[in-house]
């Protein structure tokens, strides 16, 4: 089968600053992929390139067999969860209305949401365990609850691919673990293909199938148990990075000298 995402020899630059170099990466249908790396390693730029928000300097990116700029109606098959800090939660709007916004791409201009759209909103909120709070103001929710609402907004169009950029930013440890469990279930039970940007090596190793380790270049790509080792982490974070085991969950510390 053709990969859902196919990246070939990709270079991306902002002006004279090359932030991604020689990236080759494929994501198959049904995979749960985590992209990890230090700050400034190009993780968010890679997601923005996949979404067609940044143009490559060299190389090719294909999503569902098309270049991102030519996706057209196929774009509705992608759900996107941006970093939490980019979302304004002070706007006085209900939880259900936030989720319904995810249907606007299917509706098109000048079309009002109908029964089908509201039913899709209800189902998406049920998927993330937030149906009982549908009429609550978004600003009244906790950080973990808000992030589940944003995931529901990405799911309301019934996508085949879900992309999340640091979805646990600003959430506590309990909310972080709960969100990862939700994503694991969506991948396992509903066969949703997920691409996740994260800095949390330990939790990522528990839940994802494949890890892409990034630091401008693709340092390693494979199953967590096979590639998450001290050598890989040193290539990403420098010699100060150390990996140690704690049961089945690896943890990383970075000692700054």
Phi, psi and omega in degrees: 000146176290142179293151174292320175239130180227109182249126186234115173049049189275129167240137176227137181223150168250102187066235179270000184265107178280121183252340173226138186219125172056048181272124171239120185204135176235145176236120182271157177302133178088356179283154171241101186253134172249133174256116183239157180165168181289168174302137180081010183276350179103010184298308181295322177300321178298316179296317181294329177289318177300322181281353180084014180272344177228135180271139177293150169281317175215163177089184185227147172231129177235134175234123187054034177082001181239152171293145186308322181289348182247018184292323181058233182294339179294342181299333179291349177277001179248127170256139186230130175244109181283174175300141183304323185292346181271358184254131180270108181266005179274349181292130184285089183218150181282158178304313182297326179290324176299315180294319180300333178302333179291349178270349188298329178297325177283326184290320185081176182293144171067015176250130180274146177300142179242195183299320180298319181292321180288328175292321176297323176297315179299315181296318181296320178293325176295321180302324183259008177072032184237015185298325183291343181255020186302326184262005179282147174292136185300327181289348180272356184272159173285169180301317179294321178294318179300318182293326175295324177296318179294325174296318178299320178300323178286333183273344190294338177270008179056058185285162172265342182227129177243124179246127181233129181252104179049059188290346182259010177300127177083006178252154181280176186297320181294316179293324178298311180298320180297320180293318178296322177297321176299312181297320178300318180293318178300321179289316186284315187269327184251002175058033178282130175282129186232133171239122188234129170268129182208157173248359186266092185298317185297310182290322178304316183298333180285328196246333188265161176276317189228144176238136171248116181265120191237135167208080188070309171257165174279106184286317180202156182207118180168194181288142185307317183295337184268331188242343180278087181224174185298326180295313179298314182293328176295324178294331180271317190249354182098176184291347180284347183280136177225142179248132175224153184270150173214090190067228180269001187252118175282148177232154180235141170234148178238115180266116179271128182249000000 
